[in-house]
């Protein structure tokens, strides 16, 4: 497995990680046995970075990952997150970055994961009501106590990243990045590079859209959250399908799959970028890892720039509630 360093002074992790969210929620039917087998296969292939969060399930994804890594903890660089709140309303999303909440969330995650230390602990979403200095200060105390090794932020804006990094070194920013989501190229990504912070790219396959395997919204199961995602709505879906078709055509020319091409593009954007495609099946995991062997020429990169310039996707990347949270995380 190829390795990359998580930021200038961070640890080495696999050049591609595994997002575990869909094993417990959001992406249709679940199969715990296959999910655990997928995590085990990832470790067998040399994937070390496993990504989860307390909000996935909620809580059950951390428990699943904890069961899967039992007996193999030394092979894992374990990342989890805190800060997104849920309620009985499935559409509700709140945020909390209060210091006392940071501590209680961490202790609960440690228990669910069945570990003594979390390798990378992210604030999942910035709380605009709590100064980032207070939140990161509380996170830094967890490092001092040996409960956490490295700190991260997710979907934070440039100014927040600078302020957080001044309190305690931030090892990684995790944000959405793919051929159809390139927003951070003009903001957070340059700041991360200036400060020596690694960039972990979630949804590098555009929530599966860029794989070219979703013919229409009707192909998604009734409980799949993408049915309510703006980019998967009828009109936007049809517009975005043209992008997926062009990627599929180029992948055919390259002799790889559309997913591998999309991941190879993310990997080619810099040694400081680590994609964490999510899957709950071994078949797709193995295909994704194969992207590490796909080399893009300068001609390939120029062609992809033409196919997927910044802002190419039709529709917002989240629904209104989450977009409002993101817009406040400057």
Buried (B, 14 or more C-beta within 10 A) or exposed (E): EEEBBBBEEBBEBBBBBBBBBBBBBBBBEBEBEBBBBBBBBBBEBBBBBBBBBBBBBBBBBBBBBBBBBEEEBEBBBBBBBBBBBBEEEEEEBEBBBBBEBBBEBBEBBBEBBBBEBBBBBBBBBBBBEBBBEBBBBBBBBBBEEEBBBBBBBBBBBBEBBBBBBEBBBBBBBBBBBBBBBBBBEEBBBEBBBEBBBBBBBBBBBBBBBBBBBBEEBEEBEEEBBBBEBBBBBEEBBEBBBEBBEBBBEBBEEBEBBBBBBBBBBBBBBBEBBBBBBBBBBBEBBBBBBBBBEBEBEEEBBEBBEEBBEEEBBBBBBBBEEBEEBBEBBE
